[in-house]
Amino acid sequence: MNFIASSSALLKELQHAGGVISANTVLPILEDFLFQIDKNELVITATDLETVMKVKLDVEAKETGRVCIPARILLDYLKSNPDQPLTFHIDKSTYAIDITSDNGKYKIMGEDPENFPKDPEADGSTSFTMTCEALGTAIQKTLFATSTDDLRPAMTGVYFELAPDSITFVATDAHRLMKYVRTDVKCPKEDHFIAPKKPLNLLKGTLPNDSSPLEISYSKNYLFVKHGTAEVVCRLIDARFPDYRVVIPKDNPYKLTINTADFQSALRRVGVFANKSTNLVGVAITGSELQLDAQDLDMSFEGNERMPCHYEGEDIEIAFNAKALVEMLNVANSEEVVMELSTPSRAGIVLPVDKRESEELLMLVMPLMLNN
């Protein structure tokens, strides 16, 4: 079995799919790419048993066939190659692969494709469409807030809440919460599921930021996402997502309006002097002035900064994790943000002032205990 492929085009697709392959695999075959040739199309598959990614590439071929190729050596070889056509010859009896370039010949031992895990079936799945931009933005605005605590698996992914006239994405690590709503997506019914972080990260790096359609299907156990020549399948997280609505305060009467970039920069500067385990920065608001202060008593570090703001409410002193707040402001995409507060022990809500049509963003951050 022979086929000819562009080295740069092949490398690009393999790098997308290669993100699925884990460093410590359960089975040796999971360290391979599955190559499937059907006339002039090459389908490349990678899996870690939880996530499957498929990419397609146009090649020159006259036969059909399959082979498993070790991922690491193939990627390392292609990275050091100039853009040129490569000829692959696969011996179907031994799975030996000969690669011929303009100036060399290389040999890799492949494996029997029958040992490669089978794809999950999309039986009984429900489907809907949304744009690449909508899903990509949703992932960008929520994924960073997911938890890394494997003891709370529901929080390690993004919660998809479907409604006939909208879709809501929620992520939380119990210290902050991101809620992103798209009202330009029509879902077939009210439903919900939790998608894990790894496949969403892969999609973020693969999807174009445009209005091209994306087909999403889900069943009881799996999520299927298709766009153009790429497809991602992942096992859903089988856990109950916490009721995020109960943690969002209904009435935060104090309102702080502040320039997003200036607030973010000040938090970064003052946060340098905060204790590295808590990143605690105190926020004191008096009239139209906001003061940030941080200290690390162990290292005798201290920093404070003042800046103007617009504030409606009683004077307040509250503390937040500066790193978490900076990450949240990073996805606000607004010149100014409004922070709604009530007491030093209640969560603060951050809302962008500049709102785009058909989307809503709510950011919640839990306060820290002030060091008095």
C-alpha positions as CSV (number, residue, x, y, z in Angstrom):
1,M,0.0,0.0,0.0
2,N,1.4,3.3,-1.1
3,F,0.4,7.0,-0.6
4,I,2.1,10.4,-1.1
5,A,1.5,13.3,1.3
6,S,2.8,16.8,1.8
7,S,5.2,16.7,4.8
8,S,4.0,20.1,6.2
9,A,0.3,19.4,5.7
10,L,0.7,16.0,7.4
11,L,2.7,17.5,10.3
12,K,0.0,20.1,10.9
13,E,-2.8,17.5,11.1
14,L,-0.7,15.1,13.2
15,Q,0.0,17.9,15.7
16,H,-3.7,18.5,16.2
17,A,-4.4,14.8,16.7
18,G,-1.3,14.2,18.8
19,G,-2.7,16.3,21.6
20,V,-4.8,13.3,22.5
21,I,-1.9,11.0,23.1
22,S,-0.9,10.7,26.8
23,A,2.7,10.5,28.0
24,N,1.8,7.5,30.2
25,T,-0.5,5.2,28.2
26,V,-2.2,2.1,29.5
27,L,-1.7,0.2,26.3
28,P,1.3,0.5,23.9
29,I,-1.0,0.8,20.9
30,L,-2.3,4.1,22.3
31,E,1.1,5.6,21.5
32,D,0.3,5.2,17.8
33,F,-1.7,7.0,15.2
34,L,-4.1,4.9,13.2
35,F,-3.8,5.7,9.5
36,Q,-6.7,4.7,7.2
37,I,-6.4,5.2,3.5
38,D,-9.5,5.3,1.3
39,K,-8.6,6.3,-2.3
40,N,-7.3,9.9,-2.0
41,E,-8.2,10.5,1.6
42,L,-6.1,9.8,4.7
43,V,-8.0,9.6,8.0
44,I,-5.7,9.9,11.1
45,T,-7.0,8.8,14.5
46,A,-5.5,9.2,18.0
47,T,-7.1,8.1,21.2
48,D,-6.4,7.7,25.0
49,L,-9.6,5.6,25.4
50,E,-11.5,8.7,26.9
51,T,-11.0,11.1,23.9
52,V,-10.8,10.3,20.2
53,M,-9.6,12.8,17.6
54,K,-9.9,12.3,13.9
55,V,-8.4,14.5,11.1
56,K,-8.6,14.1,7.4
57,L,-6.0,14.9,4.7
58,D,-5.9,14.7,1.0
59,V,-3.2,12.4,-0.3
60,E,-2.3,10.6,-3.5
61,A,-3.3,7.0,-3.2
62,K,-4.8,4.2,-5.4
63,E,-5.5,1.7,-2.7
64,T,-7.3,1.3,0.6
65,G,-5.7,0.1,3.8
66,R,-4.9,0.7,7.5
67,V,-1.8,0.7,9.7
68,C,-0.8,2.0,13.1
69,I,2.3,4.2,13.2
70,P,4.2,5.2,16.4
71,A,3.4,8.9,17.0
72,R,6.5,10.2,18.7
73,I,9.1,9.1,16.0
74,L,6.8,10.2,13.1
75,L,6.3,13.6,14.7
76,D,10.0,14.1,15.5
77,Y,10.9,13.2,11.9
78,L,8.3,15.5,10.3
79,K,9.3,18.5,12.5
80,S,12.8,18.4,11.1
81,N,11.7,18.1,7.5
82,P,11.4,20.8,4.9
83,D,8.1,21.1,3.0
84,Q,8.2,18.3,0.4
85,P,6.2,15.3,-0.8
86,L,6.8,12.1,1.1
87,T,6.1,8.7,-0.2
88,F,4.8,6.1,2.3
89,H,5.1,2.4,1.4
90,I,3.4,0.0,3.9
91,D,3.9,-3.7,3.9
92,K,0.5,-5.2,4.8
93,S,2.0,-8.4,6.0
94,T,4.7,-7.0,8.4
95,Y,3.4,-3.5,8.9
96,A,6.8,-2.1,8.1
97,I,6.6,1.5,6.8
98,D,9.2,2.9,4.4
99,I,9.2,6.7,4.0
100,T,11.0,8.2,1.0
101,S,11.8,11.9,0.7
102,D,13.8,13.9,-1.9
103,N,17.0,13.1,-0.2
104,G,16.6,10.0,2.1
105,K,14.8,6.9,3.0
106,Y,13.6,5.9,6.5
107,K,12.0,2.9,8.0
108,I,9.5,2.6,10.9
109,M,7.9,-0.6,12.3
110,G,4.1,-0.2,12.5
111,E,1.6,-2.3,14.3
112,D,-1.6,-4.3,13.5
113,P,-4.5,-1.8,13.1
114,E,-6.9,-4.5,14.4
115,N,-5.5,-3.9,17.9
116,F,-6.4,-0.2,17.8
117,P,-9.5,0.7,20.0
118,K,-12.8,0.9,18.2
119,D,-14.6,4.2,18.0
120,P,-17.6,4.9,20.3
121,E,-21.0,4.6,18.5
122,A,-23.3,7.6,18.2
123,D,-26.4,5.5,18.8
124,G,-29.4,7.3,20.1
125,S,-27.6,10.7,20.0
126,T,-29.2,14.1,20.0
127,S,-27.8,16.7,17.6
128,F,-27.7,20.5,17.1
129,T,-25.5,23.1,15.4
130,M,-23.7,26.2,16.5
131,T,-20.8,28.3,15.0
132,C,-17.2,27.6,15.6
133,E,-16.8,31.1,17.0
134,A,-19.6,30.5,19.6
135,L,-18.1,27.2,20.9
136,G,-14.6,28.5,20.8
137,T,-15.5,31.7,22.7
138,A,-17.5,29.6,25.3
139,I,-14.4,27.4,25.9
140,Q,-12.1,30.4,26.1
141,K,-14.3,32.1,28.7
142,T,-14.9,29.1,30.9
143,L,-12.3,26.4,30.7
144,F,-9.7,28.2,32.9
145,A,-12.1,28.2,35.8
146,T,-12.5,24.4,35.9
147,S,-11.2,22.5,39.0
148,T,-8.1,20.3,39.0
149,D,-9.4,18.3,42.0
150,D,-10.1,14.8,40.8
151,L,-12.0,14.1,44.0
152,R,-14.7,16.4,42.6
153,P,-14.9,15.1,39.0
154,A,-18.0,17.2,38.1
155,M,-16.0,20.4,38.5
156,T,-13.1,19.2,36.3
157,G,-15.2,19.9,33.2
158,V,-17.5,22.5,31.6
159,Y,-21.3,22.1,32.2
160,F,-23.4,22.4,29.1
161,E,-27.0,23.5,29.9
162,L,-29.2,23.2,26.8
163,A,-32.5,25.1,26.2
164,P,-34.7,25.5,23.1
165,D,-33.5,29.1,22.6
166,S,-30.1,29.2,24.2
167,I,-27.1,27.3,25.6
168,T,-25.3,28.0,28.8
169,F,-21.7,27.0,29.7
170,V,-20.7,27.0,33.4
171,A,-17.3,26.2,35.0
172,T,-16.3,26.5,38.6
173,D,-13.6,25.4,41.0
174,A,-15.6,26.4,44.1
175,H,-13.5,29.7,44.4
176,R,-14.8,31.3,41.2
177,L,-17.5,30.6,38.7
178,M,-17.9,31.5,35.0
179,K,-21.3,31.5,33.3
180,Y,-21.5,32.2,29.6
181,V,-24.8,32.2,27.7
182,R,-25.3,32.1,23.9
183,T,-28.8,33.1,22.8
184,D,-28.1,32.5,19.1
185,V,-28.1,28.7,19.5
186,K,-31.2,26.5,19.2
187,C,-31.1,23.2,21.0
188,P,-33.7,20.4,20.4
189,K,-34.7,20.1,24.0
190,E,-33.8,21.0,27.6
191,D,-30.8,18.9,28.6
192,H,-27.4,19.0,30.2
193,F,-24.0,17.2,30.3
194,I,-20.4,17.8,31.5
195,A,-17.6,17.8,29.0
196,P,-14.1,17.1,30.3
197,K,-11.2,19.7,30.0
198,K,-8.9,17.8,27.6
199,P,-11.1,17.5,24.5
200,L,-12.3,21.1,25.0
201,N,-8.7,22.2,25.0
202,L,-8.1,20.3,21.8
203,L,-11.1,21.9,20.2
204,K,-10.0,25.4,21.3
205,G,-6.7,24.8,19.4
206,T,-8.3,23.3,16.3
207,L,-11.5,25.3,15.6
208,P,-11.3,28.4,13.4
209,N,-12.7,31.6,14.9
210,D,-15.4,32.1,12.3
211,S,-19.1,31.5,11.7
212,S,-18.7,28.2,10.0
213,P,-21.2,25.6,11.3
214,L,-20.2,23.0,13.8
215,E,-22.2,19.8,14.4
216,I,-22.6,18.7,18.0
217,S,-24.1,15.4,19.0
218,Y,-24.4,13.8,22.4
219,S,-25.6,10.6,23.9
220,K,-25.8,9.3,27.4
221,N,-22.0,8.7,27.6
222,Y,-20.4,10.6,24.7
223,L,-20.0,13.9,23.0
224,F,-19.3,14.1,19.3
225,V,-18.1,17.4,17.7
226,K,-17.6,17.6,13.9
227,H,-16.2,20.4,11.8
228,G,-14.9,20.1,8.3
229,T,-12.0,17.6,8.3
230,A,-11.8,17.3,12.1
231,E,-13.8,15.3,14.6
232,V,-13.5,15.0,18.4
233,V,-15.3,12.3,20.4
234,C,-15.1,12.2,24.2
235,R,-16.6,10.4,27.1
236,L,-18.8,12.7,29.2
237,I,-18.1,13.1,33.0
238,D,-20.6,10.9,34.8
239,A,-21.3,13.1,37.9
240,R,-23.8,15.6,39.1
241,F,-22.8,19.3,38.6
242,P,-23.5,21.5,41.6
243,D,-26.5,23.8,41.5
244,Y,-24.6,26.9,40.4
245,R,-27.7,29.2,40.7
246,V,-27.7,29.0,44.5
247,V,-24.2,30.5,44.8
248,I,-25.0,33.5,42.6
249,P,-26.1,36.3,45.0
250,K,-29.5,37.8,44.1
251,D,-28.8,41.2,45.6
252,N,-25.4,42.8,45.6
253,P,-26.3,46.5,46.1
254,Y,-22.8,48.1,46.0
255,K,-21.5,48.7,42.4
256,L,-17.9,49.4,41.5
257,T,-17.2,50.5,37.9
258,I,-13.6,50.4,36.9
259,N,-11.3,50.4,33.8
260,T,-10.6,46.7,33.1
261,A,-7.0,47.1,31.8
262,D,-6.0,49.5,34.6
263,F,-7.5,47.2,37.3
264,Q,-5.9,44.1,35.9
265,S,-2.4,45.8,35.7
266,A,-2.7,47.1,39.3
267,L,-3.7,43.6,40.5
268,R,-0.7,42.1,38.7
269,R,1.7,44.6,40.2
270,V,0.4,44.4,43.8
271,G,-0.1,40.6,43.5
272,V,3.7,40.2,43.1
273,F,4.0,41.1,46.8
274,A,1.2,38.7,48.0
275,N,1.6,35.4,49.7
276,K,2.2,32.9,47.0
277,S,0.0,30.2,48.5
278,T,-3.1,32.5,48.7
279,N,-2.4,35.4,46.3
280,L,-4.5,37.5,48.7
281,V,-4.9,41.1,47.8
282,G,-7.0,43.4,49.9
283,V,-9.5,45.8,48.1
284,A,-10.6,48.9,50.1
285,I,-13.1,51.2,48.4
286,T,-13.7,54.7,49.8
287,G,-15.7,57.1,47.8
288,S,-14.2,57.3,44.3
289,E,-10.9,55.7,45.3
290,L,-9.9,52.1,45.3
291,Q,-6.8,50.9,47.3
292,L,-5.1,47.5,46.7
293,D,-2.7,46.1,49.2
294,A,-0.8,42.8,49.6
295,Q,1.8,41.5,52.0
296,D,3.8,38.3,52.5
297,L,4.6,38.3,56.2
298,D,7.0,35.3,55.8
299,M,9.2,37.2,53.3
300,S,8.5,40.8,54.7
301,F,7.1,41.8,51.3
302,E,4.5,44.5,51.0
303,G,2.8,46.5,48.2
304,N,-0.1,48.9,47.8
305,E,-1.5,51.0,45.1
306,R,-4.4,53.5,44.7
307,M,-6.5,54.1,41.7
308,P,-9.7,56.1,40.8
309,C,-13.0,54.3,40.3
310,H,-16.7,55.0,40.2
311,Y,-18.5,53.4,43.3
312,E,-22.0,53.4,44.6
313,G,-22.4,52.0,48.1
314,E,-20.9,52.0,51.6
315,D,-17.2,51.9,52.1
316,I,-16.0,48.3,52.1
317,E,-12.8,46.3,52.7
318,I,-12.8,42.9,51.0
319,A,-10.1,40.5,49.8
320,F,-9.7,38.3,46.6
321,N,-7.3,35.9,45.0
322,A,-5.5,38.4,42.7
323,K,-4.4,35.6,40.2
324,A,-8.0,34.4,39.9
325,L,-9.4,37.9,39.4
326,V,-6.7,38.7,36.7
327,E,-7.7,35.6,34.8
328,M,-11.3,36.5,34.9
329,L,-10.7,40.1,33.8
330,N,-8.7,38.7,30.9
331,V,-11.8,37.2,29.3
332,A,-14.1,40.2,30.0
333,N,-13.5,41.7,26.6
334,S,-14.8,45.1,27.8
335,E,-13.2,48.5,28.4
336,E,-14.9,48.6,31.8
337,V,-16.3,46.1,34.2
338,V,-18.9,46.4,37.0
339,M,-18.2,44.6,40.2
340,E,-21.3,44.0,42.4
341,L,-20.6,43.6,46.1
342,S,-22.5,43.5,49.4
343,T,-20.4,42.3,52.4
344,P,-16.8,41.2,52.8
345,S,-18.0,37.6,53.2
346,R,-20.3,37.3,50.1
347,A,-19.2,36.6,46.6
348,G,-18.5,39.4,44.2
349,I,-20.1,39.4,40.7
350,V,-18.1,40.8,37.8
351,L,-20.0,41.9,34.7
352,P,-18.6,43.4,31.5
353,V,-20.0,46.9,30.7
354,D,-19.6,46.3,26.9
355,K,-22.0,43.5,26.0
356,R,-22.2,41.8,22.6
357,E,-25.4,40.8,21.0
358,S,-26.6,37.2,21.7
359,E,-24.2,36.6,24.5
360,E,-24.1,37.1,28.3
361,L,-21.1,36.7,30.6
362,L,-21.3,36.5,34.4
363,M,-18.2,36.0,36.6
364,L,-18.3,35.2,40.2
365,V,-15.4,35.3,42.7
366,M,-15.4,34.2,46.3
367,P,-13.7,36.5,48.8
368,L,-10.8,35.5,51.0
369,M,-10.5,36.1,54.7
370,L,-8.7,39.4,55.4
371,N,-5.6,39.4,57.5
372,N,-6.3,41.8,60.3
